[in-house]
Amino acid sequence: MSAISVGQAVVLGVVEGVTEFLPVSSTGHLKIAEGLMDIPVDDKSVVGFSAVIQVGAIAAVLVYFFKDIKRIVSAWFRGLANREERYHHDYKFAWWVIAATIPIVVVGLAAKPLIDGPLASLWVVAGSLIVGSAVMWVADQMGRHKRGEDDTSFKDAMWVGCSQILALLFPGFSRSGATMSTALILDLDRVAATRLSFFLGIPALTGAGLYELKDALGAGVGAAPLAVGTIVSFVVAYASIAWLLKFVAKHSFNAFVIYRIIIGAGLLGLLATGTLSS
């Protein structure tokens, strides 16, 4: 019997699609949803399932930003063959994304036993949601929001790429929240910070999903729940991306900060009273 049913996969696909790119922690919300449905959050197959359905959300990014990605990839290939093209920002940006992904890959492989074990606790999720909220609020207040996407540099990409490690080690911190906060501290505007977060997430999340696929299938999750969860996350994530880009163009991140604190405090209450198992 599959560790996750098709019905549960639909629910988790919706949760993943809504939260993957919002700075509220998709991993944290998935673990909360799994806990409420009595799915063991630290089960190897469940951890794998969560990583695999992220690929659906990443596919939504690929479709939504297809023109941008095509432009960047084309510039990269042109630069490989033509030295003059290597001065183009898109060519350099492609290399920056590759370089900025290396730290999270190294840490992810080295710390996998901790990530799949002790750090998968809902206590960690609750604490990370609250601490991450404070970081996000400070970053939004500190940032001068004066630099656009064309002003990004290699240093920006590396700092933002490395910040993904926080979300990897502390589920609940939020990959989007960590990357957007770092970009804001570097004085990028909110739209540029959000788009940079999207682009840097593509290789990291795709790689994680493909890496975990064998564990998800081999350890007890059926092909049907995996397929359903991935498709649902794609559809919902596409709508979530469109909404988020419109939202950050006119609003601060305060609404997300407040929401995270409420969810984190509520989760602490459920854990403390024994209503939810860690």
VMD Tcl script that draws the C-alpha trace (Angstrom):
set ca {
  {0.00 0.00 0.00}
  {1.25 3.47 -0.88}
  {2.39 5.60 2.07}
  {0.37 8.47 0.53}
  {-3.04 8.07 -1.10}
  {-4.17 9.85 -4.26}
  {-6.53 12.05 -2.19}
  {-3.71 13.04 0.14}
  {-1.50 13.69 -2.88}
  {-4.07 16.19 -4.21}
  {-4.07 18.06 -0.90}
  {-0.28 18.10 -0.72}
  {-0.05 19.16 -4.36}
  {-2.27 22.16 -3.65}
  {-0.22 23.06 -0.56}
  {3.03 22.76 -2.52}
  {1.73 24.80 -5.45}
  {0.43 27.62 -3.28}
  {3.43 27.88 -0.97}
  {6.53 26.95 -3.01}
  {7.24 30.47 -4.22}
  {5.49 32.47 -1.54}
  {7.90 33.35 1.31}
  {5.96 31.22 3.81}
  {7.84 27.88 3.54}
  {6.43 25.16 1.33}
  {8.36 22.50 3.27}
  {6.92 23.75 6.55}
  {3.37 23.78 5.22}
  {3.79 20.33 3.68}
  {5.00 18.92 6.98}
  {2.10 20.55 8.82}
  {-0.38 19.13 6.28}
  {1.26 15.70 6.52}
  {1.07 15.82 10.31}
  {-2.63 16.75 10.24}
  {-3.29 13.80 7.91}
  {-1.27 11.45 10.16}
  {1.44 10.99 7.54}
  {4.85 10.48 9.22}
  {6.82 13.63 8.35}
  {10.23 11.97 8.72}
  {9.40 8.86 6.69}
  {11.93 8.43 3.87}
  {9.29 7.99 1.19}
  {7.31 11.01 2.41}
  {10.41 13.23 2.35}
  {11.05 11.98 -1.17}
  {7.46 12.63 -2.23}
  {7.70 16.24 -1.02}
  {10.85 16.79 -3.07}
  {9.42 15.17 -6.20}
  {6.20 17.21 -6.34}
  {8.35 20.34 -6.20}
  {9.25 19.50 -9.79}
  {5.66 20.35 -10.74}
  {6.08 23.80 -9.22}
  {9.42 24.24 -10.99}
  {7.78 23.24 -14.27}
  {5.33 26.10 -13.67}
  {8.30 28.50 -13.42}
  {9.75 27.13 -16.65}
  {6.46 27.71 -18.46}
  {5.75 31.11 -16.89}
  {9.24 32.48 -17.54}
  {9.82 30.56 -20.78}
  {10.78 33.66 -22.81}
  {13.23 34.86 -20.16}
  {14.77 31.41 -19.73}
  {15.06 30.93 -23.48}
  {16.81 34.31 -23.76}
  {19.27 33.50 -20.95}
  {20.04 29.97 -22.16}
  {20.48 31.19 -25.75}
  {22.89 33.89 -24.56}
  {24.85 31.26 -22.61}
  {25.27 29.00 -25.65}
  {26.20 31.97 -27.85}
  {28.80 33.03 -25.29}
  {30.36 29.58 -25.28}
  {31.03 29.91 -28.99}
  {31.64 33.65 -29.31}
  {33.90 35.67 -26.99}
  {32.14 38.95 -27.73}
  {28.84 37.51 -26.48}
  {30.41 36.81 -23.09}
  {30.05 40.45 -22.10}
  {26.27 40.16 -22.32}
  {24.50 40.25 -18.94}
  {22.36 37.20 -19.76}
  {25.46 35.08 -20.50}
  {27.04 36.04 -17.20}
  {23.74 35.57 -15.35}
  {23.51 31.97 -16.59}
  {26.93 31.22 -15.10}
  {25.98 32.97 -11.87}
  {22.95 30.70 -11.46}
  {25.13 27.63 -11.99}
  {27.77 28.83 -9.52}
  {25.18 29.91 -6.94}
  {23.63 26.42 -6.98}
  {26.84 24.61 -6.03}
  {26.81 25.51 -2.29}
  {23.30 24.15 -1.68}
  {24.13 20.94 -3.58}
  {27.25 20.35 -1.47}
  {25.46 21.05 1.81}
  {22.40 19.06 0.75}
  {24.42 15.93 0.06}
  {26.61 16.30 3.15}
  {23.77 17.01 5.57}
  {21.14 14.67 4.11}
  {20.94 12.42 7.22}
  {20.18 15.47 9.38}
  {17.75 16.96 6.86}
  {15.80 13.71 6.57}
  {15.99 13.02 10.31}
  {16.19 15.40 13.31}
  {15.72 18.58 11.26}
  {12.45 17.25 9.81}
  {10.76 17.83 13.19}
  {7.71 20.08 13.34}
  {9.33 21.85 16.31}
  {12.06 22.97 13.91}
  {9.43 24.06 11.41}
  {7.59 26.19 13.99}
  {10.75 27.88 15.24}
  {12.02 28.50 11.72}
  {8.73 30.05 10.64}
  {8.94 32.61 13.44}
  {12.68 33.33 13.17}
  {12.40 33.59 9.39}
  {9.60 36.13 9.82}
  {11.89 38.38 11.85}
  {14.61 38.12 9.21}
  {12.16 38.95 6.44}
  {10.76 41.99 8.28}
  {14.25 43.36 9.01}
  {15.33 42.80 5.40}
  {12.27 44.59 4.03}
  {12.92 47.54 6.34}
  {16.67 47.67 5.66}
  {16.50 47.34 1.91}
  {16.51 50.51 -0.14}
  {14.78 48.78 -3.09}
  {16.83 50.84 -5.55}
  {18.33 48.14 -7.80}
  {16.52 46.31 -10.59}
  {17.11 42.93 -12.21}
  {19.65 44.32 -14.71}
  {21.74 45.62 -11.79}
  {22.36 42.19 -10.27}
  {25.94 40.98 -9.97}
  {27.84 37.76 -9.34}
  {28.11 38.71 -5.66}
  {24.33 39.13 -5.46}
  {23.72 35.73 -7.03}
  {26.19 33.98 -4.71}
  {24.80 35.55 -1.53}
  {21.24 34.79 -2.55}
  {22.15 31.27 -3.71}
  {23.92 30.49 -0.44}
  {20.94 31.73 1.55}
  {18.95 28.76 0.22}
  {20.95 26.61 2.64}
  {19.00 28.14 5.55}
  {15.76 26.69 4.20}
  {17.44 23.37 3.43}
  {18.66 22.92 7.00}
  {15.72 24.55 8.76}
  {12.40 23.59 7.13}
  {10.01 26.40 7.87}
  {12.56 29.14 7.19}
  {11.43 29.17 3.52}
  {13.71 29.08 0.49}
  {11.77 31.93 -1.08}
  {11.81 33.88 2.16}
  {15.57 33.41 2.63}
  {16.46 34.33 -0.96}
  {14.10 37.30 -1.16}
  {15.28 38.62 2.21}
  {18.92 38.36 1.17}
  {18.19 40.12 -2.12}
  {16.38 42.92 -0.28}
  {19.33 43.39 2.08}
  {21.47 43.77 -1.05}
  {19.13 46.65 -2.05}
  {17.33 44.91 -4.92}
  {13.73 45.99 -5.35}
  {10.97 43.52 -4.45}
  {10.20 42.43 -8.02}
  {13.89 41.88 -8.83}
  {14.34 39.97 -5.56}
  {11.35 37.77 -6.36}
  {12.44 37.02 -9.93}
  {16.00 36.23 -8.80}
  {14.54 33.82 -6.24}
  {12.59 32.09 -9.00}
  {15.59 31.66 -11.31}
  {17.91 30.41 -8.58}
  {15.29 27.90 -7.46}
  {15.08 26.14 -10.83}
  {18.28 24.03 -10.73}
  {18.25 23.46 -6.96}
  {14.65 22.26 -6.70}
  {14.73 20.29 -9.96}
  {17.89 18.50 -8.87}
  {16.42 17.72 -5.45}
  {13.26 16.29 -7.00}
  {15.10 14.05 -9.43}
  {17.51 12.91 -6.72}
  {14.67 11.95 -4.37}
  {12.54 10.20 -7.02}
  {14.11 6.79 -6.43}
  {13.52 7.05 -2.67}
  {9.91 8.12 -3.11}
  {9.09 5.22 -5.43}
  {11.30 2.64 -3.79}
  {10.27 3.35 -0.22}
  {6.51 3.16 -0.49}
  {4.89 5.94 -2.52}
  {3.01 4.77 -5.59}
  {3.45 6.22 -9.08}
  {-0.17 7.46 -9.16}
  {0.07 9.70 -6.05}
  {3.40 11.06 -7.30}
  {1.96 11.91 -10.70}
  {-1.21 13.46 -9.26}
  {0.69 15.52 -6.67}
  {3.12 16.80 -9.28}
  {0.40 17.79 -11.77}
  {-1.68 19.55 -9.13}
  {1.35 21.44 -7.83}
  {2.13 22.61 -11.39}
  {-1.33 24.06 -11.99}
  {-1.61 25.74 -8.61}
  {1.99 27.04 -8.66}
  {1.46 28.73 -12.04}
  {-1.42 30.76 -10.62}
  {0.59 31.47 -7.45}
  {3.54 32.87 -9.45}
  {1.31 35.23 -11.43}
  {-0.34 36.50 -8.25}
  {2.93 36.96 -6.33}
  {4.61 39.07 -9.01}
  {1.62 41.42 -9.10}
  {1.47 41.57 -5.30}
  {5.14 42.43 -4.65}
  {5.04 45.20 -7.27}
  {2.74 47.21 -4.99}
  {3.03 45.78 -1.47}
  {5.62 45.06 1.22}
  {6.21 41.60 2.69}
  {4.47 42.50 5.96}
  {1.43 40.33 5.20}
  {3.67 37.28 4.83}
  {5.53 38.14 8.03}
  {2.29 38.31 10.03}
  {0.96 35.11 8.46}
  {4.17 33.20 9.24}
  {4.10 34.30 12.89}
  {0.48 33.21 13.25}
  {1.15 29.80 11.66}
  {4.34 29.29 13.66}
  {2.69 30.22 16.96}
  {-0.33 28.04 16.16}
  {1.92 25.11 15.34}
  {3.81 25.54 18.62}
  {0.47 25.45 20.42}
  {-0.64 22.26 18.67}
  {2.68 20.57 19.45}
  {2.77 21.74 23.07}
  {-0.74 20.42 23.76}
  {-0.05 17.12 22.03}
  {-2.73 17.77 19.41}
  {-0.10 17.28 16.73}
  {2.89 14.95 16.87}
  {6.30 16.31 15.99}
}
mol new
graphics top color blue
foreach p $ca { graphics top sphere $p radius 0.5 }
foreach p [lrange $ca 0 end-1] q [lrange $ca 1 end] { graphics top cylinder $p $q radius 0.2 }
display resetview
